Amino acid sequence: MHAQTAKVARQPAKKPARRRKNLRSADREKVILEAAIGFFAEHGFGGQTRELAKRIGITHSAIYRHFPSKEALIERVYEHVYLSRWQDHWATLIKDRSRPLEARLAQFYREYAERIFNYEWVRIFVFSGMKSFDITSRYLAIVAERIIVPAVIEARKELGLPPPARVPITERERELFWGLHGRIFYIAIRKFVYGTPVPDKLDDVIADATHEFMAGAPHVLRRIVKTK
C-alpha cells in the first residue's frame, strides 16, 4: 500500500485526553464505549485497554469498573455499532411482493449503505474477522437469516420456481446472493480499508449492481433448481 493510500485509510491518531473528573457513572461508561469504538477501529482488537485508558484520560482500572473484561467491552461495541444500526423493516422490505425483487434489493442496499458505510463499522468488522472474534460471524448470520435466504425465496417465487418446502434452498443459491452483497460491501472495504477512491453517487452504483444481478441471476437460478 502506498503511503498516500494508507493515509486516506486511517484517521489521524488521537492524543491522550486530559483526565476526566466528576462524570456520572453512565456518562463515563458512554465515554469509554465511544472511545473504544474509535480505538478498535484504528488499532483492531489487539489494541491494549491500557492505551485506550490513556487516550480517554482515565485510569486503566476505571475501564474495568464499567466493563468487567475486554470481551465485555467488545460485546458492547458490537451491540452499539452493529445491532443498533440494523433496521427491522429490512426483512419486511425483502418480502414485499407488491414490488419487483430488483426494486426491493436496490432499496435495501441503498439504505444499508447509508447505515454501514462508516469508518468504525467497516474496520471493526474486518479486524473482528482477522482476530477470530465472533462479531463478524454473528452479524453475517443475521444477514443470512433476514436478507439472503428470504431473497432466494422471493426470487424463486418471482420466477415460478418450486418453494423451499418442495425443493430445499441450495448453497449455490445462497452464494449467488452473497455475491451481490459482497459486491456492494467491497466498495466500503476499498474506501475505509484500502483508502482508494470510490464513487460519490452510491445510489447509481447500487442500481447498476442490482439491475445487472437480476438480469443474470434468473438464468442461473433456473439451472440450479432444475438440476437439483
Backbone as CSV, one residue per row, in Angstrom:
resi,resn,N_x,N_y,N_z,CA_x,CA_y,CA_z,C_x,C_y,C_z
1,MET,0.852,-1.193,0.000,0.000,0.000,0.000,0.879,1.232,0.000
2,HIS,0.612,2.169,-0.906,1.401,3.381,-0.973,1.135,4.241,0.237
3,ALA,2.079,5.091,0.571,1.944,5.947,1.760,0.727,6.823,1.655
4,GLN,0.467,7.353,0.444,-0.691,8.226,0.290,-1.981,7.473,0.503
5,THR,-2.035,6.244,-0.016,-3.226,5.417,0.163,-3.472,5.107,1.616
6,ALA,-2.422,4.703,2.333,-2.571,4.366,3.739,-3.047,5.559,4.533
7,LYS,-2.621,6.739,4.134,-3.024,7.951,4.846,-4.513,8.179,4.731
8,VAL,-5.073,7.866,3.555,-6.503,8.044,3.371,-7.284,7.061,4.212
9,ALA,-6.772,5.819,4.342,-7.499,4.772,5.040,-7.539,4.992,6.539
10,ARG,-6.581,5.715,7.077,-6.501,5.890,8.518,-7.012,7.256,8.941
11,GLN,-7.608,7.317,10.093,-7.945,8.590,10.673,-6.753,9.056,11.500
12,PRO,-6.600,10.366,11.654,-5.458,10.856,12.428,-5.455,10.286,13.835
13,ALA,-4.259,9.903,14.314,-4.148,9.376,15.674,-4.531,10.455,16.676
14,LYS,-5.231,10.051,17.709,-5.696,10.998,18.708,-4.717,11.074,19.870
15,LYS,-4.512,12.260,20.356,-3.652,12.454,21.508,-4.392,12.050,22.771
16,PRO,-3.655,11.616,23.794,-4.315,11.280,25.057,-5.124,12.464,25.572
17,ALA,-6.313,12.185,26.055,-7.180,13.252,26.549,-6.765,13.671,27.945
18,ARG,-7.196,14.840,28.333,-6.999,15.250,29.712,-7.827,14.361,30.621
19,ARG,-7.345,14.153,31.816,-8.038,13.267,32.748,-9.440,13.801,33.034
20,ARG,-10.424,12.921,32.918,-11.817,13.305,33.117,-12.205,13.098,34.583
21,LYS,-12.852,14.103,35.149,-13.242,14.030,36.546,-14.734,14.326,36.680
22,ASN,-15.292,13.815,37.769,-16.653,14.157,38.180,-17.716,13.803,37.141
23,LEU,-17.476,12.748,36.360,-18.502,12.267,35.447,-19.403,11.271,36.165
24,ARG,-20.686,11.327,35.860,-21.583,10.315,36.392,-21.208,8.961,35.789
25,SER,-21.603,7.885,36.490,-21.227,6.543,36.042,-21.705,6.266,34.626
26,ALA,-22.960,6.603,34.328,-23.500,6.341,32.990,-22.773,7.154,31.929
27,ASP,-22.408,8.400,32.273,-21.695,9.247,31.324,-20.283,8.725,31.076
28,ARG,-19.625,8.277,32.138,-18.279,7.745,31.979,-18.307,6.469,31.137
29,GLU,-19.301,5.638,31.364,-19.425,4.409,30.572,-19.610,4.745,29.091
30,LYS,-20.408,5.765,28.812,-20.628,6.186,27.426,-19.339,6.705,26.806
31,VAL,-18.579,7.469,27.572,-17.301,7.990,27.089,-16.354,6.842,26.749
32,ILE,-16.288,5.853,27.627,-15.407,4.695,27.388,-15.835,3.952,26.137
33,LEU,-17.135,3.721,26.000,-17.642,2.975,24.846,-17.341,3.705,23.541
34,GLU,-17.628,4.980,23.493,-17.399,5.735,22.262,-15.913,5.798,21.920
35,ALA,-15.073,5.949,22.937,-13.629,5.960,22.687,-13.153,4.591,22.228
36,ALA,-13.715,3.528,22.799,-13.320,2.169,22.422,-13.655,1.893,20.962
37,ILE,-14.789,2.395,20.490,-15.172,2.189,19.093,-14.113,2.779,18.164
38,GLY,-13.716,4.026,18.417,-12.691,4.643,17.590,-11.336,3.972,17.732
39,PHE,-11.022,3.560,18.960,-9.734,2.922,19.239,-9.615,1.577,18.528
40,PHE,-10.648,0.741,18.637,-10.602,-0.578,17.992,-10.648,-0.446,16.474
41,ALA,-11.344,0.560,15.964,-11.372,0.773,14.518,-9.994,1.121,13.986
42,GLU,-9.215,1.825,14.790,-7.876,2.239,14.380,-6.837,1.148,14.591
43,HIS,-6.904,0.452,15.743,-5.851,-0.490,16.122,-6.267,-1.959,16.049
44,GLY,-7.542,-2.229,15.865,-8.003,-3.604,15.922,-8.163,-4.065,17.361
45,PHE,-8.615,-5.290,17.546,-8.866,-5.793,18.890,-7.591,-6.190,19.619
46,GLY,-6.455,-6.103,18.921,-5.181,-6.314,19.596,-4.751,-5.096,20.398
47,GLY,-5.434,-3.973,20.192,-5.112,-2.769,20.939,-5.333,-2.978,22.432
48,GLN,-4.437,-2.464,23.254,-4.489,-2.687,24.689,-5.410,-1.682,25.374
49,THR,-6.175,-2.174,26.325,-7.087,-1.284,27.051,-6.316,-0.252,27.871
50,ARG,-5.075,-0.547,28.221,-4.260,0.443,28.936,-4.033,1.681,28.057
51,GLU,-3.796,1.437,26.766,-3.629,2.549,25.838,-4.940,3.280,25.624
52,LEU,-6.038,2.530,25.605,-7.356,3.154,25.493,-7.602,4.087,26.666
53,ALA,-7.249,3.646,27.862,-7.431,4.480,29.054,-6.638,5.776,28.948
54,LYS,-5.430,5.695,28.424,-4.611,6.893,28.246,-5.283,7.849,27.267
55,ARG,-5.826,7.289,26.209,-6.491,8.135,25.216,-7.667,8.877,25.831
56,ILE,-8.416,8.182,26.678,-9.593,8.793,27.290,-9.192,9.793,28.358
57,GLY,-8.103,9.495,29.068,-7.691,10.326,30.182,-8.227,9.823,31.502
58,ILE,-8.327,8.475,31.630,-8.778,7.856,32.869,-7.777,6.781,33.262
59,THR,-7.925,6.250,34.458,-7.048,5.160,34.872,-7.466,3.863,34.183
60,HIS,-6.512,2.958,34.070,-6.810,1.665,33.451,-7.901,0.927,34.217
61,SER,-7.833,0.981,35.528,-8.817,0.268,36.351,-10.217,0.835,36.185
62,ALA,-10.329,2.101,35.795,-11.648,2.711,35.628,-12.444,2.020,34.524
63,ILE,-11.753,1.543,33.494,-12.454,0.823,32.423,-13.141,-0.408,32.982
64,TYR,-12.436,-1.119,33.881,-12.965,-2.384,34.387,-13.975,-2.202,35.517
65,ARG,-14.172,-0.982,35.944,-15.286,-0.719,36.860,-16.605,-0.648,36.102
66,HIS,-16.515,-0.404,34.804,-17.721,-0.302,33.978,-17.904,-1.527,33.072
67,PHE,-16.785,-2.139,32.688,-16.830,-3.326,31.836,-15.945,-4.382,32.495
68,PRO,-16.505,-5.513,32.896,-15.750,-6.492,33.681,-14.564,-7.117,32.956
69,SER,-14.551,-7.027,31.621,-13.455,-7.609,30.853,-13.378,-6.915,29.500
70,LYS,-12.282,-7.141,28.827,-12.150,-6.603,27.475,-13.210,-7.200,26.562
71,GLU,-13.519,-8.476,26.776,-14.538,-9.146,25.964,-15.904,-8.501,26.169
72,ALA,-16.198,-8.100,27.415,-17.472,-7.438,27.696,-17.536,-6.090,26.990
73,LEU,-16.419,-5.386,26.942,-16.362,-4.107,26.232,-16.580,-4.320,24.736
74,ILE,-15.959,-5.348,24.185,-16.122,-5.652,22.764,-17.571,-6.013,22.460
75,GLU,-18.209,-6.723,23.379,-19.625,-7.073,23.186,-20.491,-5.819,23.107
76,ARG,-20.199,-4.845,23.966,-20.952,-3.591,23.923,-20.690,-2.835,22.627
77,VAL,-19.470,-2.909,22.137,-19.149,-2.299,20.848,-19.999,-2.944,19.761
78,TYR,-20.107,-4.263,19.796,-20.927,-4.986,18.813,-22.378,-4.520,18.860
79,GLU,-22.918,-4.432,20.047,-24.309,-4.011,20.193,-24.512,-2.589,19.684
80,HIS,-23.563,-1.715,20.016,-23.711,-0.300,19.672,-23.469,-0.047,18.182
81,VAL,-22.443,-0.668,17.626,-22.061,-0.382,16.248,-22.884,-1.187,15.250
82,TYR,-23.203,-2.431,15.577,-23.838,-3.313,14.601,-25.334,-3.488,14.834
83,LEU,-25.714,-3.944,16.008,-27.126,-4.200,16.242,-27.955,-2.926,16.203
84,SER,-27.414,-1.823,16.690,-28.187,-0.580,16.724,-28.394,0.005,15.329
85,ARG,-27.552,-0.369,14.382,-27.693,0.152,13.026,-28.604,-0.712,12.152
86,TRP,-28.867,-1.919,12.608,-29.727,-2.808,11.817,-31.176,-2.330,11.900
87,GLN,-31.858,-2.312,10.767,-33.237,-1.847,10.697,-34.182,-3.042,10.543
88,ASP,-35.119,-3.177,11.463,-36.016,-4.330,11.440,-36.883,-4.374,10.187
89,HIS,-37.177,-3.210,9.607,-38.071,-3.208,8.443,-37.403,-3.762,7.189
90,TRP,-36.075,-3.981,7.220,-35.412,-4.527,6.037,-35.916,-5.928,5.702
91,ALA,-36.169,-6.729,6.716,-36.672,-8.086,6.461,-38.047,-8.029,5.800
92,THR,-38.880,-7.097,6.248,-40.210,-6.919,5.658,-40.096,-6.404,4.230
93,LEU,-39.164,-5.502,4.001,-38.952,-4.949,2.664,-38.631,-6.041,1.654
94,ILE,-37.736,-6.951,2.009,-37.343,-8.018,1.084,-38.534,-8.909,0.726
95,LYS,-39.488,-9.047,1.630,-40.631,-9.937,1.413,-41.854,-9.236,0.810
96,ASP,-41.738,-7.980,0.490,-42.871,-7.200,-0.020,-43.122,-7.512,-1.491
97,ARG,-44.047,-8.413,-1.753,-44.282,-8.886,-3.113,-45.127,-7.939,-3.958
98,SER,-45.437,-6.777,-3.430,-46.142,-5.775,-4.233,-45.179,-5.071,-5.194
99,ARG,-43.873,-5.318,-5.033,-42.864,-4.683,-5.866,-41.931,-5.739,-6.450
100,PRO,-41.336,-5.477,-7.602,-40.353,-6.421,-8.161,-39.176,-6.595,-7.206
101,LEU,-38.588,-7.765,-7.221,-37.474,-8.038,-6.323,-36.299,-7.101,-6.579
102,GLU,-36.060,-6.752,-7.819,-34.955,-5.836,-8.111,-35.132,-4.512,-7.377
103,ALA,-36.348,-3.978,-7.364,-36.610,-2.711,-6.675,-36.419,-2.864,-5.176
104,ARG,-36.818,-4.003,-4.641,-36.651,-4.244,-3.206,-35.180,-4.329,-2.827
105,LEU,-34.424,-5.061,-3.623,-32.995,-5.197,-3.348,-32.276,-3.852,-3.467
106,ALA,-32.634,-3.081,-4.480,-31.994,-1.773,-4.662,-32.279,-0.861,-3.471
107,GLN,-33.533,-0.856,-2.999,-33.852,-0.010,-1.845,-33.115,-0.483,-0.604
108,PHE,-33.096,-1.803,-0.393,-32.394,-2.323,0.775,-30.930,-1.890,0.765
109,TYR,-30.247,-2.081,-0.351,-28.817,-1.781,-0.378,-28.539,-0.281,-0.337
110,ARG,-29.455,0.547,-0.827,-29.282,1.989,-0.645,-29.332,2.343,0.840
111,GLU,-30.338,1.815,1.535,-30.477,2.091,2.963,-29.344,1.448,3.760
112,TYR,-28.965,0.258,3.366,-27.893,-0.461,4.060,-26.582,0.314,3.961
113,ALA,-26.281,0.808,2.764,-25.046,1.565,2.578,-25.037,2.824,3.442
114,GLU,-26.186,3.470,3.570,-26.262,4.666,4.410,-25.946,4.351,5.868
115,ARG,-26.289,3.151,6.308,-26.097,2.777,7.707,-24.703,2.243,7.996
116,ILE,-24.114,1.531,7.046,-22.879,0.808,7.377,-21.630,1.328,6.683
117,PHE,-21.775,2.234,5.726,-20.584,2.808,5.100,-20.020,3.844,6.062
118,ASN,-19.258,3.360,7.014,-18.783,4.139,8.141,-17.411,3.595,8.546
119,TYR,-16.481,4.491,8.843,-15.104,4.112,9.167,-15.061,3.066,10.270
120,GLU,-15.716,3.343,11.408,-15.672,2.418,12.545,-16.338,1.094,12.205
121,TRP,-17.495,1.156,11.566,-18.261,-0.058,11.253,-17.409,-1.019,10.421
122,VAL,-16.869,-0.500,9.332,-16.164,-1.356,8.376,-14.865,-1.900,8.961
123,ARG,-14.081,-1.052,9.598,-12.779,-1.501,10.080,-12.900,-2.467,11.252
124,ILE,-13.833,-2.226,12.154,-14.041,-3.173,13.256,-14.508,-4.512,12.701
125,PHE,-15.361,-4.475,11.701,-15.854,-5.698,11.072,-14.696,-6.514,10.506
126,VAL,-13.787,-5.855,9.817,-12.641,-6.539,9.216,-11.692,-7.052,10.292
127,PHE,-11.375,-6.212,11.276,-10.491,-6.636,12.359,-11.068,-7.832,13.110
128,SER,-12.373,-7.832,13.309,-13.013,-8.939,14.018,-12.796,-10.249,13.287
129,GLY,-12.958,-10.228,11.967,-12.768,-11.446,11.193,-11.339,-11.949,11.249
130,MET,-10.381,-11.034,11.247,-8.970,-11.433,11.260,-8.534,-11.958,12.621
131,LYS,-9.143,-11.473,13.693,-8.735,-11.858,15.046,-9.615,-12.955,15.638
132,SER,-10.498,-13.521,14.829,-11.355,-14.636,15.251,-12.359,-14.258,16.340
133,PHE,-12.643,-12.958,16.501,-13.764,-12.585,17.348,-15.037,-12.915,16.589
134,ASP,-16.109,-13.187,17.304,-17.307,-13.668,16.621,-18.246,-12.558,16.168
135,ILE,-17.813,-11.304,16.231,-18.653,-10.214,15.752,-19.031,-10.433,14.289
136,THR,-18.040,-10.755,13.472,-18.292,-10.935,12.044,-19.250,-12.082,11.785
137,SER,-19.002,-13.242,12.375,-19.848,-14.408,12.114,-21.264,-14.203,12.636
138,ARG,-21.406,-13.576,13.794,-22.742,-13.334,14.345,-23.527,-12.365,13.481
139,TYR,-22.849,-11.328,13.011,-23.539,-10.344,12.183,-23.934,-10.951,10.836
140,LEU,-23.027,-11.705,10.226,-23.339,-12.313,8.935,-24.454,-13.346,9.052
141,ALA,-24.593,-13.958,10.218,-25.710,-14.878,10.433,-27.038,-14.124,10.372
142,ILE,-27.049,-12.889,10.881,-28.248,-12.059,10.798,-28.557,-11.720,9.345
143,VAL,-27.529,-11.337,8.601,-27.724,-11.010,7.189,-28.256,-12.223,6.428
144,ALA,-27.692,-13.381,6.696,-28.135,-14.594,6.010,-29.586,-14.914,6.318
145,GLU,-29.947,-14.837,7.600,-31.296,-15.208,8.027,-32.356,-14.227,7.539
146,ARG,-32.042,-12.932,7.575,-33.069,-11.921,7.316,-33.039,-11.345,5.904
147,ILE,-31.920,-11.543,5.193,-31.817,-10.967,3.856,-31.528,-12.024,2.790
148,ILE,-30.455,-12.778,2.954,-30.007,-13.678,1.886,-31.018,-14.786,1.605
149,VAL,-31.378,-15.539,2.625,-32.327,-16.642,2.423,-33.697,-16.136,1.974
150,PRO,-34.267,-15.102,2.610,-35.541,-14.568,2.101,-35.446,-14.091,0.652
151,ALA,-34.320,-13.505,0.259,-34.170,-13.053,-1.125,-34.181,-14.236,-2.095
152,VAL,-33.567,-15.345,-1.694,-33.612,-16.548,-2.531,-35.054,-17.019,-2.689
153,ILE,-35.785,-17.048,-1.583,-37.186,-17.481,-1.619,-38.005,-16.566,-2.525
154,GLU,-37.776,-15.256,-2.405,-38.528,-14.300,-3.224,-38.157,-14.430,-4.693
155,ALA,-36.912,-14.711,-4.979,-36.505,-14.904,-6.378,-37.174,-16.140,-6.959
156,ARG,-37.235,-17.196,-6.199,-37.919,-18.408,-6.675,-39.388,-18.111,-6.963
157,LYS,-40.019,-17.380,-6.059,-41.430,-17.041,-6.239,-41.625,-16.217,-7.508
158,GLU,-40.789,-15.222,-7.705,-40.910,-14.342,-8.864,-40.680,-15.093,-10.165
159,LEU,-39.835,-16.125,-10.120,-39.511,-16.894,-11.322,-40.395,-18.119,-11.509
160,GLY,-41.306,-18.341,-10.571,-42.180,-19.504,-10.671,-41.478,-20.812,-10.387
161,LEU,-40.417,-20.767,-9.592,-39.679,-21.974,-9.231,-40.255,-22.589,-7.957
162,PRO,-39.992,-23.860,-7.705,-40.558,-24.534,-6.527,-40.149,-23.845,-5.224
163,PRO,-41.050,-23.795,-4.253,-40.710,-23.206,-2.941,-39.784,-24.138,-2.165
164,PRO,-39.144,-23.615,-1.128,-38.221,-24.442,-0.331,-38.872,-25.668,0.294
165,ALA,-40.176,-25.610,0.531,-40.870,-26.763,1.098,-40.803,-27.962,0.152
166,ARG,-40.720,-27.685,-1.142,-40.642,-28.758,-2.130,-39.203,-29.066,-2.514
167,VAL,-38.438,-28.012,-2.728,-37.025,-28.174,-3.107,-36.195,-27.299,-2.166
168,PRO,-35.459,-27.887,-1.240,-34.670,-27.097,-0.278,-33.715,-26.129,-0.963
169,ILE,-33.504,-24.995,-0.319,-32.573,-23.992,-0.829,-31.161,-24.567,-0.837
170,THR,-30.440,-24.314,-1.903,-29.097,-24.869,-2.064,-28.023,-23.848,-1.674
171,GLU,-26.854,-24.363,-1.390,-25.715,-23.497,-1.093,-25.383,-22.613,-2.284
172,ARG,-25.547,-23.124,-3.486,-25.251,-22.335,-4.686,-26.177,-21.132,-4.799
173,GLU,-27.422,-21.312,-4.436,-28.357,-20.176,-4.477,-27.957,-19.099,-3.464
174,ARG,-27.631,-19.546,-2.263,-27.209,-18.577,-1.248,-25.945,-17.837,-1.684
175,GLU,-25.007,-18.561,-2.274,-23.770,-17.933,-2.733,-24.036,-16.900,-3.820
176,LEU,-25.035,-17.158,-4.639,-25.377,-16.211,-5.693,-25.745,-14.850,-5.096
177,PHE,-26.563,-14.866,-4.057,-26.995,-13.614,-3.432,-25.901,-13.021,-2.535
178,TRP,-25.075,-13.862,-1.938,-23.933,-13.335,-1.201,-22.999,-12.574,-2.153
179,GLY,-22.949,-13.000,-3.395,-22.116,-12.314,-4.366,-22.546,-10.869,-4.562
180,LEU,-23.865,-10.638,-4.640,-24.365,-9.267,-4.745,-24.044,-8.480,-3.488
181,HIS,-24.258,-9.096,-2.345,-23.985,-8.430,-1.070,-22.503,-8.050,-0.977
182,GLY,-21.631,-8.981,-1.322,-20.209,-8.728,-1.255,-19.752,-7.661,-2.239
183,ARG,-20.375,-7.619,-3.377,-20.004,-6.610,-4.383,-20.232,-5.199,-3.842
184,ILE,-21.342,-5.004,-3.188,-21.657,-3.673,-2.666,-20.802,-3.361,-1.439
185,PHE,-20.624,-4.345,-0.559,-19.817,-4.108,0.637,-18.360,-3.827,0.283
186,TYR,-17.894,-4.390,-0.818,-16.497,-4.195,-1.203,-16.189,-2.725,-1.493
187,ILE,-17.191,-1.957,-1.859,-16.978,-0.520,-2.054,-16.533,0.107,-0.733
188,ALA,-17.176,-0.303,0.366,-16.795,0.210,1.683,-15.404,-0.263,2.082
189,ILE,-15.052,-1.488,1.727,-13.706,-2.002,2.005,-12.667,-1.153,1.278
190,ARG,-12.932,-0.857,0.033,-11.997,-0.040,-0.747,-11.794,1.325,-0.105
191,LYS,-12.864,1.888,0.408,-12.769,3.238,0.975,-12.084,3.255,2.333
192,PHE,-12.542,2.390,3.247,-12.124,2.507,4.638,-10.956,1.604,5.032
193,VAL,-10.647,0.609,4.197,-9.519,-0.274,4.486,-8.357,0.011,3.526
194,TYR,-8.653,0.014,2.215,-7.597,0.250,1.241,-7.325,1.732,1.008
195,GLY,-8.292,2.583,1.328,-8.110,4.010,1.145,-8.080,4.445,-0.304
196,THR,-8.787,3.723,-1.164,-8.836,4.085,-2.580,-10.130,4.848,-2.875
197,PRO,-10.144,5.630,-3.935,-11.354,6.404,-4.268,-12.533,5.496,-4.585
198,VAL,-13.719,5.943,-4.208,-14.953,5.225,-4.518,-15.954,6.233,-5.085
199,PRO,-16.977,5.761,-5.776,-17.943,6.694,-6.370,-18.653,7.541,-5.310
200,ASP,-18.935,8.777,-5.671,-19.678,9.661,-4.770,-21.162,9.303,-4.751
201,LYS,-21.692,8.928,-5.902,-23.122,8.635,-6.029,-23.342,7.128,-5.914
202,LEU,-23.438,6.647,-4.697,-23.609,5.208,-4.486,-24.960,4.714,-4.970
203,ASP,-25.972,5.568,-4.941,-27.304,5.131,-5.376,-27.256,4.618,-6.811
204,ASP,-26.537,5.324,-7.681,-26.435,4.896,-9.080,-25.673,3.585,-9.198
205,VAL,-24.609,3.450,-8.419,-23.805,2.225,-8.458,-24.619,1.038,-7.956
206,ILE,-25.380,1.251,-6.901,-26.218,0.182,-6.352,-27.309,-0.204,-7.337
207,ALA,-27.901,0.790,-7.991,-28.923,0.499,-9.003,-28.332,-0.322,-10.140
208,ASP,-27.130,0.036,-10.574,-26.465,-0.730,-11.640,-26.187,-2.162,-11.189
209,ALA,-25.704,-2.314,-9.956,-25.342,-3.640,-9.449,-26.562,-4.544,-9.338
210,THR,-27.648,-4.020,-8.788,-28.842,-4.848,-8.629,-29.484,-5.159,-9.976
211,HIS,-29.442,-4.199,-10.888,-30.013,-4.439,-12.218,-29.223,-5.522,-12.952
212,GLU,-27.907,-5.405,-12.914,-27.068,-6.409,-13.564,-27.271,-7.781,-12.925
213,PHE,-27.375,-7.790,-11.603,-27.574,-9.056,-10.893,-28.884,-9.718,-11.321
214,MET,-29.965,-8.949,-11.324,-31.268,-9.521,-11.659,-31.393,-9.836,-13.140
215,ALA,-30.520,-9.283,-13.955,-30.526,-9.637,-15.376,-29.933,-11.024,-15.597
216,GLY,-28.991,-11.412,-14.727,-28.333,-12.703,-14.913,-28.765,-13.786,-13.945
217,ALA,-29.154,-13.397,-12.735,-29.485,-14.371,-11.694,-30.606,-15.333,-12.072
218,PRO,-31.682,-14.872,-12.733,-32.763,-15.812,-13.064,-32.295,-17.008,-13.879
219,HIS,-31.393,-16.789,-14.842,-30.892,-17.898,-15.662,-30.127,-18.901,-14.802
220,VAL,-29.325,-18.386,-13.879,-28.548,-19.261,-13.005,-29.470,-20.014,-12.049
221,LEU,-30.434,-19.316,-11.475,-31.349,-19.950,-10.520,-32.159,-21.056,-11.180
222,ARG,-32.632,-20.823,-12.395,-33.397,-21.865,-13.107,-32.530,-23.097,-13.331
223,ARG,-31.268,-22.868,-13.669,-30.368,-24.002,-13.907,-30.087,-24.749,-12.611
224,ILE,-29.882,-24.012,-11.522,-29.569,-24.642,-10.233,-30.741,-25.485,-9.744
225,VAL,-31.924,-24.878,-9.747,-33.094,-25.583,-9.210,-33.487,-26.747,-10.125
226,LYS,-33.328,-26.580,-11.410,-33.670,-27.644,-12.350,-32.771,-28.858,-12.184
227,THR,-31.489,-28.600,-11.912,-30.531,-29.697,-11.804,-30.406,-30.232,-10.400
228,LYS,-31.197,-29.687,-9.456,-31.136,-30.132,-8.050,-31.552,-31.581,-7.961
